[in-house]
């Protein structure tokens, strides 16, 4: 056997070993991909119903928020209407009471004229 023949045999053995290693690696990769596909299918089967439930929950929350916004608008409108309806008469009443209080304080007191002559805040 010549050196060329020996090199060809060694090269053939190395190629055969590399091919066997690649086949084993490919089989392992195929097994892993099958397992991954099974996991993805299980995940899909479990998550799709959850997404449907989540969607219905979000729709309920959206409905509650819309109702709360309508109530807020109604209360705001009622508050503005009440303010517009009550503020002018209330201001007039307070003004009238302030004027009446001024008039009553200017009247001579029942105790006599010397009481009116005293400066404000001083007592006997």
Secondary structure, 3 states (H helix, E strand, C coil): CCHHHHHHHHHHHHHHHHHHHHHHHHHHHHHHHHHHHHHHHHHHHHHHHHHHHHHHHHHHHHHHHHHHHHHHHHHHHHHHHHHHHHHHHHHHHHHHHHHHHHHHHHCCCCCCHHHHHCCCCCCC
